[in-house]
Amino acid sequence: MVSTALFLLAAAAGSARFAKAATPDEWRSRSIYQVLTDRFARGDGSPDAPCDTGARKYCGGNYRGLISQLDYIQGMGFDSVWISPITKQFEDDWNGAPYHGYWQTDLYALNEHFGTEEDLRALADELHARGMFLMVDVVINHNGWPGDAASIDYSQFNPFNSSDYYHPPCEINYDDQTSVEQCWLYTGANALPDLKTEDPHVSQVHNDWIADLVSKYSIDGLRIDTTKHVDKPAIGSFNDAAGVYAVGEVYHGDPAYTCPYQDWVDGVLNFPVYYPLIDAFKSPSGTMWSLVDNINKVFQTCNDPRLLGTFSENHDIPRFASYTQDLALAKNVLAFTILFDGIPIVYAGQEQQYSGDSDPYNREALWLSGFNTDAPLYKHIAACNRIRSHAVSNDDAYITTPTDIKYSDDHTLALVKGAVTTVLTNAGANAGETTVTVEATGYASGEQVTDVLSCESIAASDGGRLSVTLNQGLPRVFFPTDALAGSGLCEN
């Protein structure tokens, strides 16, 4: 049975700390940098510490290391950091170690590989001192076990220490939503026993736990792992109990399936846009039509598209550079990620053009890059984040203004959001010069606008028309020249 005494002790320990709840509205203008805690930075600062991604072992990254590299993150313009799940994991590495944090065994203890309670509080305090938010990944769908389903000793889990709290092992039928929510992600090696999240007691324990955790460690937001596998009312009560913005992982590309989850959780990761985005830009042979179509479907279907998480890489999918090393294409994808609707999320290593393919090879150690702030994509991300932040500060309505698709063809996409016009192309770095006309941008006739990526200026013509020249496959991001003061971009 659940150890009530242990839970009350944990709650009492956390009651002394209070976190100001960061609401969905407070997250709208944020820009998130995602780290796998074990793979970002080591507290000992070892720049050459080896990390074999294929071995699926701990490599030594921790909270103290993350604190030591916050300047690197902030230098790209990020004001929020998403870290791995913080809970205790099993220690057996029979089929890979739980360095990623998704194989928990004890809700009420921390993963000591990442650091102590004091280390985690220090991370939250340092982020807040910089005006940054802390987002913590959480797992309420399952626990982890170093063996198959038949070998599980449920008494080793805390607090759910009886098989009564779990669904019987079964393989998921993805055409049956009940099966999706009640069967196990894995029943074989490193089984993931699936919790009965629809059980009121299980749900209440999760709710009490997250309310305490948010307070104890001053957490500002949550990413909820495997959201589509959790009972929907349980997700809603969990989000409410946390009292902070939560974004759910609904790993599905159909807006008709993904968007309704906003009835239960503040936001979801925008997989419906992710899939056609990668297809459009991973090669000059891609087209924009599926991307445009799914953008429109998301706008029509989701309760609030501006609360979705927009991304082009994460720890579960192949990195963009595993498809192509074309730097121009990478810049276009990142410009879309940061300047499209929603809360942008960039995965650590994307700025260094890391090229790992599927899990575990997309989970490289960032310290091996030397935290290079001269990397082309590091500087590109910084510019995109800077103009987004500047647009927000110049116009209170910018962040809730829907993106308007002003032009699209097979290889070009022009988006207008407030005073920002973003023109993207998948032509690639070997492309020659082409010109597209973007109508009704909202700029005044004769108004000078500057591409903040190249610092070249052009004038809008009648009706706010822009004649945009694209060269070498690079994106262009325009903003009124007279309004650039204070942005740190092209001001001279």
N, C-alpha and C positions, 0 to 999 in steps of 0.2 A: 504494500500500500504506500501512498505518498507520505513522505516524512514531513508531517506538519511542523514538527519542532524545527527541523532544518530550514523550512521555508520561512518561518516566523523570525528565525535568527537572521536570515538573509535580508528580510524586509526591514528589520530593525536596524541592521547595519547601514542600509541605504537611506533611511529616513532622515539622516542628518544632512544629506545633500539635496539641493533643489535645483532642477534644471528649468530654465525658462522654456516653455513649450514653443517650438518653432512650427508655426502653422503652415498649411499649404501655400497661403498667399505670401508668406515670408520666403518660401523656397522658389517661387516663380522666377525670380531674377538671378538665382544662384547658378553656378557652373561647377560641376562635380568632377573630381579626379578620383578614379577608382584604383585602389591598390589591393593586391594580395599581400597581406601583412608580412608573410614569410619571405616574399620575393622582392620587397622594395628596398629596404636599407637595413643594414646590421648595426646594432648599437655599438659594436666595437670599431666601426668605421672601416673594416677590412675591405679595401677596394678590389682585391683580387681573389676573395674567397670563392672557391669553386662552387658551382651549382649545376648538377646534372638534371636537367628538367625531365628527362626520360626515366629517371630512377624513382620519381614520385616520393621523394624524401624531404624532410625539413632541410632548409638551407641557411637558416639563422636570422632572417629578418625579424624585427620586433618593433615595439612601440617607441623605444628610445631611438632606434635608428630612424624611424619615421619623423620624430620630433627634430632630429638633426638635419633633415632635408626639407623642412617646410618652406625654406626660402626658394628652393628649386621648384616646388609646386606653385607657390604664390607668384613666382616669376613668370609663369605661363598665364596668370590671370585667374586661376582657380580660387574660389572662396569657400569650397566645401570638399571634404575628403570622405570617401566611402571606404571603410576597412572591412576585412574578413570577419566572419563570425568569431566571437570572443570566448565562447564557452569551452569547457573541458572536453577533450576528445579521447578516444581510446589510445593506448600507447603501443599496442602491438602493430608492427608494420609487415604483417604476413603477406599482404598483397598491395603494398603502398601505404605510406603514412598519411594521416589526415592533416597535412600541412595547410590545406586550403580552408579547413574549419567547418566542413559540412557533414562530419561524422561524429556528432556530439554524443556524450554519454551522461553528462551532468549539467543541468541548467544552472545550478547554483555555484559552480566553480569556474574559474577562468582557465584558459589554455595557457599553461605556464611557459610554453615555448615562446609566446609573444610578450610576456612580461607579467608584472605584478599588478595588483589593484592600484598601487601608487603610480605605476608607470602609465596605466590607462587614464587615470585622473589627470596626470601631468600632460598627456596628449590632449585631452579635452580642454584643459586650462590654457595650454599654449595656442591651440586653435582659436579659442574664444578671445584671447588677448589680441589676436591678429584680425578679429572680425570674421573669422571663418567658422563654418558649421562642421559638426561631426555626424556622419551617417554610419550606422552599424548594420551589417548584414545579420539577419536572424533566420533561424530554422525552426519551424513549428510543425512541419509535416512528418518528420521522421527522426530517428536516432541512427547511430552507426554501430556496426559490429564487425570485428576482425574474423570473419568466418561466414558460413552460409546460414540460411534460415534455420536449418535443423539443429545447429549448434548453439543457438542463442541462449544465454543465461540472463533472463530478464531482471533478475535480482541485482545485476550489476549496474542498472540504470538508476539515475536519480533525477526527478522524483518518480518517474513512471516505471516502477520496479516490479510490475506484474504483467503477464501476457494479457490480462483483462483490458489493459489500456491500448491494445494494438489490434489492428485488423489481422485476420488469418493470412498467411502468405499466399499470394496469387500474382499472376502475371497480368500486366495492364493491357486491356483492350482499349485502344485510343478512340474507338468509335462509340464508346459507352462512358458517359461522364461519371456515372457511379463507380465504374471500374477505375477511371482516372483518379478519383478521389480516395478510393479505398484499397486499391491494390498497391503492391510494393514497387518502387523504382528498381530495386535489385533484390533478388532472393538468393543469388549465388555468392561468389566471393565478395567480401565486404558488404554484406547484406544491409539493407536500410529498412528496419522494421517500421511499418507505417502506423502512426498514431491515430487513434479514433478522435480526430479533432471535432467531430460532430457531438461527442459526448460532453454534456454540460460541465462535468467535473474537470475533464482535460482542458476544456476551453477556459474555465475559470482559473485554473492553475497557471496557464499561459498568460492570461490577462493580468493576474496579480504579479507574476514574474516580470512582465515587460514594463508595467508601471513602475515597479521598484528599480529596474535596471536603468530606465531613462533618467530617473531622479538620481540614482547613486552615481552614475558616470556622466551626468550632464549631456546626454545624447540629444541631438537636434533632429534626427531623422532616421528612418529605417528603410532598408531594402529587404523585402520578405521573399525568401527563397522558395522555389517550387510552389508558387501561389496557386496555380491551376490544379494542384493535387490536394488542396486543403478545402475542407467544407466552407462554403461561401459565407454563411452567417458567422462562422468562427473567425474568418478573416475580418469581417466588419467589426465584431466586438473587440478583436485584438487591436485593430487600428484605433478604435475609440479609446481603449484602455491606455494605449501608449501616449496619446495626447499630442503626438507630433506627426508631421508629414510622413507618409509611408508610400513607397513605390513597390508594386508587386511584380515578380517575375512570372509573366504568363507567356510561356514559350510557345507561341502560335502566331502564324502570319496572317490569319483572317481577321479583319476588324470586327466582323459579326460575332466572332468568338471572344476576342480579346477585349473590346471596348466595354461590354456589359460588366466587366469586373470593376469598373469605376463606380458601380452601385455599392461596392463593398470596401474598396480601398481607394485612397486619394488619387493615386496614379498607377500606371503600369509602364513597363518597359515597352517601347514602341517597336516591337517586332514586325508589325504589319508594314512599317516603312523601312525597317532595316533590310529585309530581304530584297525588295526591288532596288533599294539604294545601292547595295553591293553589286547586284546584277547590272545596273546601269553604268557603274563607274569602274568595274574591275578590268575592263577592256574597251578599247575604242570601237569594238563591234557591238557594244551594248546600246540599248535605246532607253529613252526616258518615259515611254508610255505607261509601263506598269507602275513606275514610281509615281507619276502624276495621278494615275487612277487610284492607287492606294492612299495617296495623300488626301484626295477628295473623299474617299470612303471613310477615312479616319475622322476628317472634319465633320462629316455628316452623322457619324455613328457614336463617337465618344462623347461623354458628358462634358469633358473639359480637356481638349487636346493640349492646352498650354500647361497641364500638369503631368503630361507623359514624359518619360525619360528618353531622350533622343540619343542614339549611340550608333557607332559603326564598328566597334570592337568590344569584346569582353573576354573573360577567362574561360568561357564555355564554347566559343566559336573560333574558327580560324582567323588569324590576324589578316588585315587587308593586304599587307605586304607579302603574304603567302600566295596571293593571287597574281600580284604584279609588283615590280620594283619601280614602276613609273612614278616619279616624285610629283609630277603635275596631277596625276589622278588622285594620289593621296591627299594633295592640298585641296582638291575639289571636294572630296569626301569629308574632310575635316571642316571646311567652310560650311558645308551643309549641316553637319552635326552641331556646330556651335550657333549658327545663325538662323536655323529653321525654328519653327514653333517647338515649345516644350523646354524641359530642363536638360541642357547638354551634359553628356557624360563621356569622358575620355579615359580610356584604360591605360594604366601605366605601361610605358614602353611604346605606345603608339607614336609618341613624339620623337622617339629614337628610331622609328621605322623598323621595329622588331618584326620578324617574319615567321614566327612559330605557327605551325599548322594547328591541327586539332589538339585537344587536351591529351597529354600534359605539356605538349611542346609549345603551347601559347602562354606558358606560365614562367617565362624567363626571369632571371634575377636582374633587376634594374641596375644594381650597383656595378655590374660589369660594363655598363655604358659609360661609366665615369661621371654620370649626371651631367652630360654635355649640354650646356646652355647655348652653344653655338650651332647645334643641330638645326638644319633647315626647318623641320617640322615643329621643333620647339618654338622657334621664332614666329612661325606661321600661326600656331595655336595662340601665342601671346597676342598677336595682332587681332585675331578674330575675337578673342575674349575681351580685348580692350575696347573694340568698337561696340560690341554688344553692351558692355558695362556703361560705356559713354552714352549710348542711345537710351538706356534705361534712365540714367541720371538726367538726361535732357528732356525726357518725355515720360511722365508717370504712366501714360496709357500704352507705351510701347510694348511692354511685356504681355499685355492681354490683347493686343491687336493681332488678329489672325493674319498669317502670311497669305499673300495674294500671289498666285501664279500668273505672271504677266506675259510670259512667252515660253513656249516649249516646241522643240522639234526632236528629231531622232537623237541629236547629240548635244542639245543646249537646253538649259533651264534657267529662267530668270524669275527671281522671287523678290517681292517687295514686302517689307515689314516695317511699318512706321517710316522713318527717314532713311532706312538702310535698303539698298538695292543690291542683291547678290546675283551675279551671272556666272553660271557654272557650265562646264563643258567636259565631255569624256573623250575629246579628240586625242589627248595624250601629248607627251612632251615633244614628239616629232612632228606635230601638226604645224601647218603654216598659219598665215593670218586670215582670219575671217571676221566679218562684221554682222552683227544682229541688231535689229531695232526693237527696243523695249518701249511700249506705249504706256501712257498714263501712270507714270511713276509717282506722281504727287509733287514733283519739283516744279517750281515756277519757270516760266519761259525765260531763258537766258541765265538761269541760276547755275553757278559753278558748283560742280560736285567732284570729289576727289576719290580715286580708288586708293583705299588705305593700305593695300598690299603693295602697290607700285609707286604710290604718291603722284600719279599722273592725274591731271584734272581735265574735265571736259565740261561743256555747257549743255544744259537741257534746252530743247527747242519747244515749239508750240505744243501745248497739252502735256508738258512734262516728258516729252519723248527723248529717249537716250539712244544715240548711235554708238554702240559698244564694239570696240575692236578687241578680239580675242587672239592671243598669239602664244605659241608653244604650249597650248593646252592649259594655260593657267587661269584660275578663277579671278573674278574682279568683284570688289566690294565697295560700293559707292556710298558716300555720305556728304551732306552739304558742306562745302569748304569753309564757309563762314562759321559753322557750328563745331568745327574740330578743336577749337581752343580748349585746353585742359585734358584732351584725350591722350596726349603723348604720341599721337600719330600724325605724321606729315605736317606738323604745325609750322615748319619753316619753308 
